[in-house]
Amino acid sequence: MDLVISVIIIAISAFWIDQGITRYGFWPDGIPGGGFIPVLFGIVALIASVAVIALRKRKHEQPAPVDYTAFIPIGAGVVGIVFIQTLGISLAVFFLMFLWMKFLSKYSFLKSIGVSLAFTLFIFGVFRVWLRVPFPSGLFHLM
C-alpha cells in the first residue's frame, strides 16, 4: 500500500511543481511568486516518496496489512469539497464537524451540535463579518 500511496504522491507533487512554475510563477520579478510554496512542497513530497520507494525495494519487506480506516480523512476531504461547492463553506464546516464528532469520535448528539455550531459561528464571525473575507456560498447562496 505504501508503494501505491508513494506513486500517487509523486503524481500530485509533479502537478504542484508544474502548476507552481507554469501557472503561478515561481520567482517572478526577483521575488517569490504564488507558485513558490507549491514548488517547494512538491519537491519535498517528491523526494520523500522516491525515498520510500527506494527503501522499500532495498529491504524487500512484505507489505503491512491495510488499515482502511486510514482512508476516512481522505473521504471526509472529498465530501468537504462537495459540501463547499453545494452548501457553501459555513454550512460545510458545520456538517463535516458534526458528522466527524458524532459518528467517528462518538460524542453525544448535543455536544456534537453545540461544538459544531460554536466553531462555525466563530469562524463565520471572525472571517466573514469582522475581516470581511468572501466565503464560497455554494449553489444555494445560503451564507
Secondary structure, 3 states (H helix, E strand, C coil): CHHHHHHHHHHHHHHHHHHHHHCCCCCHHHCCCCCHHHHHHHHHHHHHHHHHHHHHHHHCCCCCCCCHHHHHHHHHHHHHHHHHHHHCHHHHHHHHHHHHHHHHCCCCHHHHHHHHHHHHHHHHHHHHHHCCCCCCCCCCCCC
